[in-house]
Amino acid sequence: MAGWDIDRSQYADAVEENNKRYHANAQLYRKRQEINEHIFGTIKRQWGYNHTNLTGLKKVNGEHSLIMLVHNIKRSINILGVLELIAKLKK
């Protein structure tokens, strides 16, 4: 039988540590998923935004900030409606 090579990712230790934290705090991670993760799913799957168009940390952060701003405005419109949002912004 031929010899087998077993490769271990350079990130394996970090993955193991994260798995330990997750299992030790499962409820906390579940709450995080409920609050935060759906935003990224919406942006990636419904809006088709699955990569950045710019390069460099400063530019990518700016691009990400704009996407989050648009998400927050759209969510505010869905919750309040356009007229109430405008009224609140004028205050």
N, C-alpha and C positions, 0 to 999 in steps of 0.2 A: 504494500500500500504506500502511496506517495505521502510525503510529509505535508503537514498542514501548517500554515502560518495563521496566527490569530493576531489581528490588528486591534489596537485599542485607540480610540479617538483621543486627540490631545485635550478634548473637552470632557472626557469621561468622568474625571474627578468632580468637575463642576456640576455635571448632570446628576451624579450620585448625591452630592450635597443638596442640590435643589430638591431631589426626590425625598430626602430625609426631612427637609423643612416642610415640604408639602404634606407629607404624611403626619408630621407632628402638629400641623396647624390646618387640617383639612377644612374646617369650617371657615377659617379666615380666608383661605384661598377661594372657597366657594362663594363667599360674599364678594370678593374682589371680582370674580367672574361675572356675577350678577350686575355689579355696578359699572365696571369698566369695559369688559371684553366685548360686549355687544356693539359698542361704538366702533371698535376697530373692524368687527365683522361687517357692519353696515358700510363703512368706508371702503373696505376691500372688495366685498362681494356684490353689493348693490350699486356702488358707484364705480367699480372697476379700478380703483386706485390701489394697485398692489406693488408699486415701486415709485421711487422718486425720480423726477425728471432732471434734478440738479445734482451737482456734486459738491462735496465739502460740507463740513459739519454746520457752519453758519447758514449756508444756503438751504440745506436740507431742513434745518430747524425752522427757518422762515417758511419754507413750503409746507411743512407739517403744521405750523401755527395757522396758516391760512386755511388749510383743510379743516382744522378743528374749529376755527371761527365760523366757517360755513356750516359745519355740523350743528354748532350751538345756535346759530341764527335759524336754521331750518327747524330744529327742535323747538325753539321758542315760538316760532310761527305755528307749529302743530299744536302746541299747548295753549297759547294765548289767542292766536289769530293775528292777522296783520294789523288790524286797527288798534287792538289793545296793546300790541307790542310797540307800535308807533307812539301811542299815548304814554306808555311807560318810559320810552326813550326820551320823550319831550320833557318829562318831569325833572 
